[in-house]
Amino acid sequence: MSAAPGEAAALPAAPTPVFMVVNLLVCSMLWSTSFLFIKLSGDINPFVLASIRGLVGASALVSWFAVQAKSFRPDNGQWHHWVVLGAFNGWIPNVLTAYALTQIGTAPAAMIQASGPLIVAVLSHLLYADERLTPRRFAGVLIGFGGMGILIGPAALPDSGISPWGALIMVATALSYATANLYVRSIKHADPARLALGQQICSAIPATALALIVTGPSAYAAVQNSAASLLALGIISTALPILLFMRLIRRAGPTRASMVGYLQPVWTATLAVLFLNESIGLREMIGGAVVLTGVALVSLSGRLRQAR
């Protein structure tokens, strides 16, 4: 069975501000835990980590579909969408992030990755008539990016001690996610949940194949020592947020949905303080407030009047 066309058509064209705020906060919080769980997983090879993350995430979504007795088949045979999303929103950024976190800390990594919404906003402005940057939304993007600058602070300087290679890899990660966000916008009549399922399946298979080729089966021996963190990474940090995010893109468009990336550094810094013994100062708090202001301007622009 396939309810995709009907489900897609049932999605409201203009999500309410409450929907936007709740989904942005929950999705960004869940996704930000990936940095924490990757760090807690220890010295697992990035390819192996991406493999396990994809396998656990795919298994969780398959189980969720099975409980609801829903079909696992792609909508209208859209396997190619699964493959593209599995690459640009799955195994590629997962491998890149895992490697980057061997070079730099969680907070700088999340801050660099948060440049993704700016990329999405600019490209969406060029590609889609209904995603034009109004003065208010453009101001929101600039404010959000300014908040990023405040958060990064001294880390942006050459002598900050942050690995340039690690920073460059996180920029590539942001580009990969931005590409996926825009690609989802081009998909017509697809069930967001099934897109999430397909993405995870087509993320797990290539990541596992690459892990076996690059590292060999012996590299999986370290997995049992970090089983709890890896399970959490696959379920809490991957399966749950991708379900929310696919629906968010379909309802709100890529620019507003990508604002998730601006919120991630705030959650990541909080988790780093609580669980990784990292510190957060006045600069981080101010930067977080500025980021949230930018997110509100971009995400809610044009929606408040429609909701009244």
N, C-alpha and C positions, 0 to 999 in steps of 0.2 A: 504494500500500500504506500501511497505517497501523498501527503497532505501539503506538500511544499507550496504550490501556487496559491492555495487557499490561505495558508498560514501567512505567506508573505503579503497577500493582499489585505489581510486583516490588521496588519500593523498600522497604527495611526501615523499620519504624515508629520504631525507636529507633537513630539513628546512634551509632556509638561515639565516645568522646572523641577518639581519634586522628583519625577522619574530621573531626570538628568543628574541631579545632585546625589541621589541615593545610589544610582548605578555607577557613577564616577567614583564615589567614595569607596564603595564596597569592592569594585573591580580593581581599583588602584591599590587598595590595601592587600587584597589577596595576591595580586601580582608582585607586590613589593616583598612579600615573604620569600620569593625565590632567591633573592640575594642572601638572605639569612640562611636558608636551608642548603644552598650551595656551599657557603662557608662552613656550615656545620657538618657537611659531608666529608670533609677532609681532603686528602690528596688523590682524589679519583680523577683519572684521565678525562679531559673535557668531552671526548667522543663517547666514552662509556657513560658519563653522566648524562649527556644528551640522549643517549640510547635508553637508559633506564627511565629518564623523565618522560620520554615519548611513550614507552611501553606502559608505564603505570597510568599516565594520562589517558591513553587510548583504552586501556582495560577498564578504567573507571567509567568512561563514556559509553563503552559497549555494554557494561553492566546496567547503566542507567537506561539505555535504549531497550535492553532486554526486559527490564522490570516493567516498562511501559508497553511492551509488545510492539515496538515501532520497527519499521524496516531499516536495515543498515545500508541499503542501496543508495547511491547518490541520486539527487534529483535529476531526472531526464538524462541519465548517463553522464553527468558532469564530472567525470573522473579527473579531467584536466584541472578543474578548480581545486580539487583536493590536493593534487600534486603541487600546484603553484603555492597554495597556502601552506602546505606541509613544509615547503622549502623556506619561503620568506617570512613566515610567521611561526615556524617550528624549528626544524633541526639546525638551520644556519644560525639564527640568533642564539639558540641554546648553546651551540658549540662555542660561538664567539664570546658569549657572556661568561661561560664556565672558564674559558682560557683567560679572559680579561681579569677575572677575579683572582687569578694567581699572580697578577701583576700590580693591581691597585685595590684599594679598599672598597667596601660596599657603597658608602655614601658618594664618593667621587664617581663611581661607575653609574649609579642611578642618576646622578645629576647630569652626566654627559648624555646618557640615553634619553633624558627628558628633552633633548633638543628635537626629538622626533616630531612632536606636535607642530613645531614651527615649519618643518619640512612639509608636513602634510597640509598645513594651512596654505602655504604659498603655492604648492602644486595643485591643490584643490581649487584655488582661486583662478589658476590658469586653465584648468581642465573642465570645471563644472560651473555652469551659469548660476545654479542655485547655491553655490558655495563661495560666492564672491565675498571678499573681505570688506564689510562695511567699515566706516571710520571707527565705530565702537569696537567691532571685533578685531580690527587691525591694532587698535590701542591695547586690547586685551592680550593679543599675541606678544606685543612689545613689552607690556608690563610683566607677563609671565616669563619672558626671556630675561628681563631685567632682574626678576626674582632669582632666576637661575644663576645670574652673575653674582648676586649677593651671596647665595648659598655656596658657590664654588670658592669665591674670595681668593685667598692666597694660592689655592690649588691651581689657579689658572696661570700662575707665573712659572717661568722656565725652571727656577730653582726650588720648586715646591716639593720635589722628591717623588712626584707621581710619574710612573713609567709612561713616556710618550707613546710607546707601542701599545700599552694597555688602553690608553685614552683613545688612540686611533681605532682600535678594535671596537670600542664602545660606540664610536661615531658610526662605524660600519653596521653595528647592531641597530642603531637608530634608523639608518637608511633602509635596512631590511624590513623592520617593522612598518615604516612609513609606506614602503612599496606594497606590503600586504594590505594595509588599511585602504589604500586607494584601489587596489584590485578588488576587494570585497564590494566596493561601491559599484563596480561594473557588472557584478553578477545579478542577474534578474531571476525572480521567481525561485528562490532557494530558501529552504528552511535553515535558519541560523544555527539551530542545534545540530543539524546534519552536517553543515559546513564545519562546525567545531569537531565533530566526530571524524570526518574525513581528513581534516587537517592533522589531527593527532595520529591517525593511522599512517598517513603519508609522511609524517615526521618520524615516527618510531621505526619504520622499515628502513629508510635510507640511513638514519643515524646508527642503527644496529649493524647494518652492512658495513658502513665505514669504520665503526669501532672494531669489528672483527678483522677487517683488512688492515687497518692502521696499527692496532694494538695487539690483536690476537685474543683468543678466549681467556688467556691467563689474566688479563687486565680486569676481568669481572670478579676475580677473587676478592678484591677489596670492597665489593658492594655489600657483603654481609655485615661488615663492621659499621656501616652507615645506613642500615636498612630503614630505620625510623625516619631519618631526615630525607631519604630518597622517596619514601612513600608519601611523605608530606609534600615534597617538591612536586611529585606527579599529580597529586589530587588537589591539595589546597592551592598550590601556586600555578597550576597548569589547567587541569580539567575544569574546575569551577569558574575561574575568571574568563577562560576562553568562551564558555557558554554565554556568560553575561556580555562579553565584549562583542561577539558576533551579532547578537541581538541589538546591542547599542549602536553599532555601525549601521545596521539596516534601518533603524528607526531615526537616528539622529544625524547620520552622515559622517564621513571620515574626519572632518575637521573637529567637530565637537567631541566625537568619540576618542580622538587621539589626545584630548586633554587629560586622559588617564595618565599619560607620561609625565605631565607637569606635577601631578600629585604624588607620584611614586617616590621622589626624593624625600618628601615629608615623612611618609610612612617608613621608608628605609632608614632614615636617620633615627627615628623613634625606636625601631626594632634594634638598631645597632647599639643604642644606649642601653636598652633593657637586657639584651642577650649577648652582645659582643664586647661589652665594656668600653665602648667608644663614648666620647663626650660630645655634648652639643651646647653651643654658647648662644649669646645674644644675636650674633650674626645669622646663625642658622634659624632662629625663631623669627627674626625679621624677614629673612628671605622666604621662609615658608608662608608667612602672611601675605607677602607680595605675590607669590605664586598663586595662592588661592584667590586673590583678587583678580588676577589675569584670567584664571580658569572661569570664574563667575562671569566676567565680561564676555568672553568668547562663547561659553556654553549656553548662557541664558539670553544672549542678545536676540531680539526679535521674537522670543517665545513668551515673555511676560505679558505682552499686550494680547497675544493670541489666547492665553490661558484665562484672561479676565472675562 
